[in-house]
């Protein structure tokens, strides 16, 4: 019996010493500005997030099945970004916003514990930056991530109960109730 207890203790000690540091912070230069911006956006919304202290790993990978990013729920959280996708969007006119959107989506999984949310707004736009996963009607995952829309998507990222934005409502800019057809 004593040998069994010693063996179990040895296994526990090996496990403890073989684990990586749960507060390890390894974020490549190309990703740091987006991680920092995520922390700033959280602070603007009353949330304190310090990933350098809590731990985070963001690294390039060769992802399969057209995945742009992948979050591993480990300690620390580990995010993989497809290098080919990152390089491709780097050439786009709005590259910085596209990179931010991708990083915020993956950080939403790992840091905020958000799952995919594939709900649509009234105007047909995705309700959340967290859209993804299984395809919905063969629809692309692209969102209009600019100006007031960007602000809404970041608000919704940090608070799922964010009010539906005005831009999503299907209403005409003028009153058409007095118009009639001459048919």
Secondary structure, 3 states (H helix, E strand, C coil): CHHHHHHHHHHHHHHHHHCCCCCCEEECHHHHHHHHHHHHHHHHCCCCCCHHHHCEEEEEECCCCCCCEEEECCCCEEEEEEHHHHHHHCCCCCHHHHHHHHHHHHHHHHCCCCCCCCCECCCCCECCCCCCCCCCCCCCCCCCCCHHHHHHHHHHHHCCCCCCCHHHCCCCCCCCCCCCCCC
